[in-house]
Amino acid sequence: MTGYVLYGYPESGSAAIEVALVAAEIPFTFHNLDVDNGALETAEFQAVNPRGQVPALKHPDGSIITEVPAILNHLADAHPHCGLAPAPGTSERAQHDRWLAFLHANVYEAVLRYYYTERYTDDPASVPAVKSAAFSYIARHLALFGDAITQGPFLLGDQPYGVDYLAWTLTTWLDPDHVQSASPVLAHLARAVADQPKLQEVIARNTPS
Ligand SMILES: N[C@@H](CCC(=O)N[C@@H](CS)C(=O)NCC(=O)O)C(=O)O
């Protein structure tokens, strides 16, 4: 199957999808949005995702998929031989989906709260307090995720899956010392994702300097 279009911009949530597509060798076109010049607010992009956020993936049939876990699991199921997730219905897949949902609902959400703090309070004076609570919340949930990595280097052992690509993406937005102190095994997972030879170009494009 060909013809996916990924809407995103470097170092954003689209990185998790871009890395997964490259790892799985699934052909796609990257629609790089010029966010600094209002590309998320244009009528054209609002028609793609009314929430005005990335990533959004246009399926070859023209339909749009948003939300990172939905996109990753769709790609895994549509391309079962690409190894983006364990087989549906297995206990491994249940754990994959559990921790993918966990990272999305807790860590990704808290990172947004940390960086877009003014959206999460009507009281400008409380911005520093909301930000500081988000920081602690991130650390607590990174540690819980790290505790689920029993064998390593990836969540479920030797094979990296979609959940690992989201985990790597989230760590790139955080201070490496914060990640290391919250969970050394998660820091190790992120390095293992980034060290994969065939991902070097896409990783470099999406790693903040
Ligand atoms: N729940 C969404 C979150 C997407 C999201 O917050 N994306 C950020 C980039 S990492 C974004 O588009 N921010 C622009 C904005 O919200 O104005 C998902 O899983 O895709």
The ligand as an SDF file (V2000), in Angstrom:
LIG
                    3D

 20 19  0  0  0  0  0  0  0  0999 V2000
   -3.2640   14.2390   21.3250 N   0  0  0  0  0  0  0  0  0  0  0  0
   -2.5590   14.6960   20.1600 C   0  0  0  0  0  0  0  0  0  0  0  0
   -1.5630   15.7550   20.5890 C   0  0  0  0  0  0  0  0  0  0  0  0
   -0.9710   16.4770   19.3890 C   0  0  0  0  0  0  0  0  0  0  0  0
   -0.1880   17.7070   19.7900 C   0  0  0  0  0  0  0  0  0  0  0  0
   -0.4000   18.2880   20.8570 O   0  0  0  0  0  0  0  0  0  0  0  0
    0.7060   18.1120   18.8880 N   0  0  0  0  0  0  0  0  0  0  0  0
    1.4760   19.3380   19.0790 C   0  0  0  0  0  0  0  0  0  0  0  0
    2.8880   19.1480   18.5680 C   0  0  0  0  0  0  0  0  0  0  0  0
    3.7650   17.9490   19.5130 S   0  0  0  0  0  0  0  0  0  0  0  0
    0.8480   20.4480   18.2760 C   0  0  0  0  0  0  0  0  0  0  0  0
    0.3570   20.2210   17.1920 O   0  0  0  0  0  0  0  0  0  0  0  0
    0.8900   21.6510   18.8360 N   0  0  0  0  0  0  0  0  0  0  0  0
    0.3950   22.8340   18.2150 C   0  0  0  0  0  0  0  0  0  0  0  0
   -0.7470   23.4110   19.0030 C   0  0  0  0  0  0  0  0  0  0  0  0
   -1.3740   22.7000   19.8260 O   0  0  0  0  0  0  0  0  0  0  0  0
   -1.0280   24.5840   18.7830 O   0  0  0  0  0  0  0  0  0  0  0  0
   -1.8990   13.5220   19.4370 C   0  0  0  0  0  0  0  0  0  0  0  0
   -1.6960   12.4600   19.9960 O   0  0  0  0  0  0  0  0  0  0  0  0
   -1.5930   13.6420   18.2480 O   0  0  0  0  0  0  0  0  0  0  0  0
  1  2  1  0
  2  3  1  0
  2 18  1  0
  3  4  1  0
  4  5  1  0
  5  6  2  0
  5  7  1  0
  7  8  1  0
  8  9  1  0
  8 11  1  0
  9 10  1  0
 11 12  2  0
 11 13  1  0
 13 14  1  0
 14 15  1  0
 15 16  2  0
 15 17  1  0
 18 19  2  0
 18 20  1  0
M  END
$$$$
